[in-house]
Amino acid sequence: MYNFFDFYTQIPKEYAFKNFGLEHIISIVIIFAFIYFCLRVLKKSSIKSQNIIIKICAIFVPVLELSHNIWLYIYANATLPQLLSLHLCGLQMYFIPLAVFTKILVFKDFVFASSILGGIFAIIFPSGVAGAYPLWHFQTLQTFLYHGLLIFVPISILITTDYKPTLKRFPKVFALFLIIATLALCVDLAFDQNYLFLVTAPDMPLLHNIQLNYGTIPYLVFTFFALLLICICIHIPFDLKNRKNNCRVK
């Protein structure tokens, strides 16, 4: 047996859910269906209700991340370097509230470019959770709920406000990411960590095999340009739509 808050070293492997096993697939379907349902309800709500819901969710993001850090400290005896939220998803505990509660565009742009993709990948490929924890466990539920919010909040901003992403502002997002990546690399090298997966690839077959067969540098180069391409691609529809609207006005 196991307890709800046990660290994975205390949980027998047979209790852990498998990546893309039946439990995981059902969970993915339920999570994305629930996000879609919530977005539909949000869009039909009053402006006042929309603002309240988005702000509550934005506050809940750092609360969930801090609860995870407290759990790691208590049940895994984690040290301070292990509790720094320097993974791309962990960073959203800062940037999502900044995107919601400030009018600074670069924060909204950073969240749009990184949070939605990070949330999707983390739910589909829950590295460090699948194969280690049962579905009914604090770590698993916190992971799915947290990353579900990383998808929900940015899309909520898109559908309830006049915010529109554009490639014209993307260089600022890119510069901000490089600063964060440099900081994460310094922490990784100084304290033997793996923030932003700069040392070891996450539990994703393609990335894992690239690092295993070709080395860390090719893995990092491939990952960097793949993510860059994806980020550019998700901006293009908004620029095309904006250009189309401008042509109609003229």
C-alpha positions, 0 to 999 in steps of 0.5 A: 500500500501507499499513502497519498503524500508518499514520495515515489521511493516509498511507493511500489512500482506496481501502483504507478500509472504508465505513460500512455497506459489506459489510466493516463489516456483517460486522464488526458481526455478528461483534462482537455475536455474539462478545459474546453468546457470551462472555456466555453462557460467562461466565454458566455459569462459576464465580463465581471465574472470573467475577470474574477475567474481569471484572477482566481486561477492566476493566484491559484497557479503559484499556490499550487506550485508552492504546495508542491515545493512544501511537499517536496521539502517535507516528504522528500527532504528537498534542498533549496536548489531543488525547490527553485521553480526554474523549469519552464512550467514552474516559471509560470507561477511568476509570469501568469500572475504578472500577465493577469495583474499587470499591463506589461505586454512582454509578460502576456507574450511570454505566457502565451509562447511558453505556458500553453505548450508547456502545459500540453507537453507536461500532461501528455508526457508527465516526466517524473510522474508517470512510472513513479506515482499512482494516478490517485496521489498528490504529485499526480493530481497537482501536476495535472491540475497545475498544468491544466491551469497553464493551458486554461489561463492564457487561452482565457486571456485570449478569448476574453480580452483584446490581447493578441500575440504577434511575431513583432514582439516575439524578440522580447520574449526570446530575450527573456527566455535566454536570460532565464535559460542562462540563470537555469544553466548556472544553477544546474552547473553549480548545484547539479540540477536539471532545470529546463532539462539542460543536462538530461532530456525529459521522459520523451522518447524522441528527445531521450533517444537524440541525447542517448545516440548523439549527445547532449549538444545535438539534443539541446540544439534540436530541442531549441530550434524545435521549440522556437519553430513551434512558438513561431508557428502558433503566432502566425495565425494571429498575424495572418488574421490581423493582416486580413482584418487590416486589408478589409479596413483599407 
